[in-house]
Amino acid sequence: MIDVLKSVWRWLDARLQVGSTIAEVAAHPVPRSSASWWYVFGSATLVVFILQVVTGICLATVYTPAADRAWDSLIYLNYQQPLGWYLRALHGWGSNFMVALMFIHMIQVFLFGAYKFPRELTWVAGCVLLLSTLGMAFTGQVLRFDQNAYWGLGIGASIAGRTPIIGFKVVDLILGGPIIAGETLSRFFALHVFVIPGLLIAFVGLHLFLVLRLGINEWPMPGRIVRRNTYLQEYQELVHKDGEPFMPFAAQKDLVFAGLIILSLLVVAAVEGPIGPNGQPDPTIIQTVPRPDFFFLWLFSLFALLPPWTETFLMLTGPVAVIGLIFALPFISPTGEKSWRRRPISVVIVILVVTTIATLTWLGTFSPWSPVMDAWSAAPTPIDYVKGRTPLELQGALLVQSKQCRNCHSLGGNGGMRGPALDDTATRLTRDQIVRQIVQGGGNMPAYGKNLTPPQVNAIVAFLATMHPAGEPPARDSAHPAIPASESTY
C-alpha cells in the first residue's frame, strides 16, 4: 500500500510540481524560541476553520434557505436526519471555539509585539480574518431563523436604520426590503456560504504567505528593539544561528494543541448538543430577550445599558472608531520594544479590554432590551377613556398614544393583539405591579425602563390605574387587606 501511495504521489508531483514547494514550507527555519505553547493558537484556529468548512458543506446539503422552510429543515436535522443533531452541534460550537481562539491569538500577537515592522500587513490580514469570523458567526445565527434570530436581526436592522441620510437604504440592503422576509434569508445564506467564506479563504492564504515570507515572530526578549534598518538582518542572523525546521520541530506543539481543541469540541458538541432553533419566527409575537450568541453578548449589553441620548451616536461611531484604531495599530507603533515586560501600557490595555468584555458579557445574560418608542403618530386614545381624568392621568393617556403602546395592546376594542387589552389592566395588576411590568418587562413585553423617564412612568401608571370596569374595584396588594366600608371611619 505504501509503495502504491508513493507511486501515485510521484505521478501527481510530476504533473503538478508541488513537492518542492511543500518541502520548502515544511523545512523553512523558525527561531527555536518560537516553538512555544504561546504560538499554537493561530494553527488551532485554522484547524477549526477547516472543520467549519467541512461541517458547513454537509449542513448545506439539507438546509433550506427559505423563510417558510428554514426552521423545519433544522428541526429535521435535529430529530430525523441520522447524526444531524451532532453535525449541527459541531458546526455551532465550532463557531464559538473559532471566535475564542482567534481572540486569544490576537491578544498574544498584541502582547508579543508581532504586529511591528515588517509584519504590519500580517496584522491587517489578521484583523480582516477576525471581522470575517464575527460576520460568519452573526450570519450563522440569523440562518437559524427562530424567534431569537428574527428579533435579533430586527434590532440589528434598527441600529443600521439610524445611519443619517442613508439609513433606510442600508436597511433595504441588509434585509432585501423594508421588512424581514424570504429575500432576507437568501441574502444571509449567500453571505454565510459564499461571500464571507471566500474572504476567509483568501485572507487565510495571504496571512500564511506573509508568515512564510517574513518568518514567525521570535520570542520578544526585553531590550531587543525593532529598528527598520537593522531588524531584517538581525532576524536572519537569529534564524541562521538558532533556527530549526518548522517540521517537525515547531509543528509538534501545534499538532498536539490542535488535537486537544478538536477533542474538546467533539466532547462539548456531544454533551451540549446543537444550538437552537427555538420557537418559529413570528412577527406577531415580540421576543423580549433576543440575545445574541456569546461573542456578541457584550455588545448587546453595552447598547442595552447606554443612556438613550448617547445610543445613536455611540452605536454609529464607536465600532468604526475602535475598528479603525485596531487596523492602524501597526502604523502607529511600527518599531520599538516588543516585550510585554517593557510595555506596561499594553498589558493594562489587555487587562481592561478583557475585564470589560467579560463583565459586559455577564451583564448581557440578563440586561433588558428597551426599545425606542418615540413615534410620529399613533391611534388616539378614545374620548370615553379621558373624560373626568386628572391632569396626571390625561398626561398618561397622551403617552400611551405617543409611545405607540397600542401597537401591542388594544384599548376600546382597537389596537394590537400581542399583549393583553388595557381596558381592565387595573383589575389584574396593582400600581406597583404595573410599574414593575413597564420598567422591567416580562412575559411577552420588553423592558421600557431605559426609554421612559420616572415622571412618564408615573403618568402612564396613573392612567392605567383607572382602567377597570365601573363597579369593579381595582386590584390590591394582598399584603394589605381591604377595609370594609362600615369600618373605614374608625
ZIDA-V127888 format. One record per backbone hydrogen bond with DSSP energy under -1.0 kcal/mol. CO is the residue of the C=O (numbers start at 1). NH is the residue of the N-H. E is the energy in kcal/mol with one decimal. If there is no record, write none. Layout:
# ZIDA-V127888
{{CO	NH	E} {CO	NH	E}}
This chain:
# ZIDA-V127888
{{1	5	-2.5} {2	6	-2.4} {3	7	-2.1} {4	8	-2.5} {5	9	-2.6} {6	10	-2.6} {7	11	-2.1} {8	12	-2.4} {9	13	-3.0} {10	14	-1.8} {12	16	-2.8} {13	17	-2.1} {18	22	-2.6} {19	23	-2.5} {20	24	-2.2} {21	25	-2.3} {22	26	-2.6} {23	27	-2.0} {26	247	-2.9} {28	246	-1.8} {30	244	-2.4} {31	34	-1.8} {32	35	-1.4} {34	36	-2.3} {36	39	-1.8} {40	44	-1.8} {41	45	-2.0} {42	46	-1.8} {43	47	-2.0} {44	48	-2.2} {45	49	-2.2} {46	50	-2.1} {47	51	-2.0} {48	52	-2.3} {49	53	-2.2} {50	54	-2.2} {51	55	-2.7} {52	56	-2.4} {53	57	-2.2} {54	58	-1.8} {55	59	-2.4} {56	60	-2.2} {59	62	-1.7} {59	63	-2.9} {64	66	-2.3} {66	69	-1.7} {66	70	-2.8} {69	73	-2.4} {70	74	-1.7} {71	75	-2.0} {72	76	-2.3} {73	77	-1.9} {74	78	-2.3} {75	79	-2.2} {76	80	-2.6} {76	81	-2.6} {81	84	-2.5} {83	87	-2.0} {84	88	-2.3} {85	89	-2.2} {86	90	-2.6} {87	91	-2.1} {88	92	-2.9} {89	93	-2.7} {90	94	-1.8} {91	95	-1.5} {92	96	-1.2} {93	97	-2.6} {94	98	-2.6} {95	99	-2.1} {96	100	-2.3} {97	101	-2.9} {98	102	-2.3} {99	103	-2.2} {100	104	-2.3} {101	105	-2.5} {102	106	-2.3} {103	107	-1.9} {104	108	-2.4} {105	109	-2.5} {106	110	-2.3} {107	111	-2.7} {108	112	-2.2} {109	114	-2.1} {110	113	-1.1} {113	116	-1.4} {116	119	-2.7} {119	123	-1.7} {120	124	-2.1} {121	125	-2.6} {122	126	-1.9} {123	127	-2.3} {124	128	-2.1} {125	129	-2.0} {126	130	-2.2} {127	131	-2.4} {128	132	-2.5} {129	133	-2.3} {130	134	-2.2} {131	135	-2.3} {132	136	-2.4} {133	137	-2.1} {134	138	-2.5} {135	139	-2.6} {136	140	-2.1} {137	141	-1.7} {138	142	-2.0} {139	143	-1.9} {142	145	-1.7} {146	150	-2.8} {147	151	-2.4} {148	152	-2.1} {149	153	-2.5} {150	154	-1.6} {151	155	-1.9} {152	156	-2.2} {153	157	-2.7} {154	158	-2.1} {155	159	-2.0} {156	160	-2.2} {157	161	-2.2} {159	162	-1.4} {160	163	-1.7} {163	167	-1.3} {164	166	-3.0} {166	170	-2.2} {167	171	-2.2} {168	172	-2.1} {169	173	-2.1} {170	174	-2.3} {171	175	-3.1} {172	176	-2.0} {181	185	-1.4} {182	186	-1.8} {183	187	-2.1} {184	188	-2.1} {185	189	-2.3} {186	190	-2.2} {187	191	-2.2} {188	192	-2.6} {189	193	-2.4} {190	194	-2.2} {190	195	-2.0} {191	196	-2.5} {194	198	-1.8} {195	199	-2.0} {196	200	-2.8} {197	201	-2.8} {198	202	-2.3} {199	203	-2.8} {200	204	-2.5} {201	205	-2.1} {202	206	-2.1} {203	207	-2.6} {204	208	-2.7} {205	209	-2.3} {206	210	-2.4} {207	211	-2.2} {208	212	-2.5} {209	213	-2.5} {210	214	-2.7} {211	215	-1.7} {219	221	-1.1} {221	224	-2.1} {223	225	-1.1} {226	336	-2.2} {227	231	-2.6} {230	234	-2.3} {231	235	-2.8} {232	236	-2.1} {233	237	-2.2} {234	238	-2.1} {235	239	-2.5} {236	240	-2.4} {237	241	-2.2} {238	242	-3.2} {239	243	-1.0} {242	32	-2.3} {244	30	-2.7} {246	251	-2.2} {248	252	-1.2} {251	255	-2.6} {252	256	-2.3} {253	257	-2.8} {254	258	-2.6} {255	259	-2.2} {256	260	-2.1} {257	261	-2.4} {258	262	-2.5} {259	263	-2.4} {260	264	-2.6} {261	265	-2.5} {262	266	-2.5} {263	267	-2.1} {264	268	-2.8} {265	269	-2.6} {266	270	-1.7} {267	271	-2.4} {268	272	-3.1} {269	273	-1.5} {279	147	-2.3} {282	285	-1.8} {289	291	-2.4} {293	296	-2.2} {296	300	-2.4} {297	301	-2.8} {298	302	-2.3} {299	303	-2.4} {300	304	-2.5} {301	305	-1.9} {302	306	-1.0} {307	310	-2.0} {310	314	-2.5} {311	315	-3.0} {312	316	-1.9} {313	317	-2.2} {314	318	-1.8} {317	321	-2.6} {318	322	-2.5} {319	323	-2.6} {320	324	-2.4} {321	325	-2.1} {322	326	-2.2} {323	327	-2.3} {324	328	-1.9} {328	331	-1.2} {328	332	-1.6} {329	333	-2.4} {334	117	-2.8} {336	226	-2.2} {339	342	-1.3} {340	343	-1.1} {343	347	-1.6} {344	348	-2.5} {345	349	-2.5} {346	350	-2.3} {347	351	-2.5} {348	352	-2.8} {349	353	-2.9} {350	354	-2.8} {351	355	-2.5} {352	356	-2.6} {353	357	-2.7} {354	358	-2.6} {355	359	-2.5} {356	360	-2.8} {357	361	-2.3} {358	362	-2.1} {359	363	-2.6} {360	364	-2.2} {362	365	-1.2} {363	366	-1.7} {363	367	-1.8} {369	447	-1.2} {382	385	-1.4} {383	386	-2.1} {386	389	-1.4} {390	394	-2.5} {391	395	-2.2} {392	396	-1.8} {393	397	-1.9} {394	398	-2.1} {395	399	-2.0} {396	400	-2.3} {397	401	-1.4} {398	402	-3.1} {399	403	-2.6} {400	405	-1.5} {401	404	-1.3} {404	407	-1.8} {405	408	-1.3} {405	409	-1.7} {406	416	-2.3} {408	419	-2.9} {410	422	-2.7} {411	414	-1.1} {414	411	-2.7} {422	425	-1.6} {424	427	-1.2} {425	428	-1.4} {425	429	-2.2} {426	475	-4.0} {430	434	-2.3} {431	435	-2.4} {432	436	-2.3} {433	437	-2.3} {434	438	-2.3} {435	439	-2.7} {436	440	-2.6} {437	441	-1.0} {438	448	-2.6} {439	449	-1.6} {442	445	-1.7} {445	442	-2.5} {453	457	-2.4} {454	458	-2.6} {455	459	-2.1} {456	460	-2.5} {457	461	-2.6} {458	462	-2.1} {459	463	-2.0} {460	464	-2.8} {461	465	-2.1} {463	466	-1.5} {464	467	-1.7} {466	468	-1.8} {467	426	-1.8} {469	472	-2.0} {477	480	-2.0} {484	487	-1.5} {487	490	-1.6}}
